[in-house]
Each structure stands twice: as structure tokens, then as C-alpha cells.
Amino acid sequence: MTQSRFLRLFLLSSALVLVFLPLQLYVLYRNASIPLLPYSWKEIHGYHWMDVVMMPTHGEVPLDRWITIVLGIFVFLFFGLGSDAMKMYRKWFTKLRLDTNFVGLYSRDPVTDNRVPAVEHDHGSLASLVFHFCKKRLSWRRSSSL
């Protein structure tokens, strides 16, 4: 396991413990405070077994429905934008012949000056690409203002 993978896993675990655990405990508290109705097997599995009962929500979605969606987005952000995942996406785009639409998937060969697929090169994660882009842009602005 590389240091960046460990860091992503550690940060995701920390976010789960610090953010999602209190939210889930709150949802558990809210659900536990609802009074229980008497249970009847005959009523649950009776004549109306296949009926779907629609409950009006008046446009409101309970908080606990959004927790799993936000959790999925967090997991993708932590692992789907890492350097390994970005390399895999580049390979998929190249195999599907979608690489001609994305200029960043190609680089210039310094010897022949031809376009070569950048799949073999490790450009790092999305965060490092943004960092290098901003760094180049800032250095360009400094040099042009002098």
C-alpha cells in the first residue's frame, strides 16, 4: 500500500467516524423515538400483500435518505480521483477510441514530436494535476507581469 492510498483510506475513515457516525446515531435516535405499533403477521402478509402504499411527503425527503448518497459521493471523491483510477480511466478512453476528444490524454514525444498516448505516463491524481496547472498559471502570470 502506497502512502497516498493509506492517506486516502485514513481520511475516508476519519470522515466516516467524525461525520457519518453522529448522523447515523441521530437517525437511530429519531427512529427509536417513534412509537411502535402492535405487529400482526396476518396484516403484513395478508390479502393486501402486493399493494404498494404511497405516503405523501409534501416534497420533503427525510435526512437518512441523503446520507447514503453523500457517502457514495465521498467514497468516489476519495478513491475515484486517485492516480490509479485516473490511469485506468485513460486506458478505458483509449480502448474505446474516445481519446481523440480529450487532448489531455496525449502528450508530445520529445524525440519525434508526435502525439503519443499518455496512458503509459503517470500524471498523478486529479489534485496534483490541478496543483501543477495552478502553479504553471501563477508562474506564467508572474513572468508576463515583469
Helices and strands as residue ranges (DSSP letters): H 3-15, I 16-20, H 21-32, H 41-44, H 63-75, I 76-80, H 83-95, G 99-101, G 103-105, E 106-108, E 115-117, H 126-145
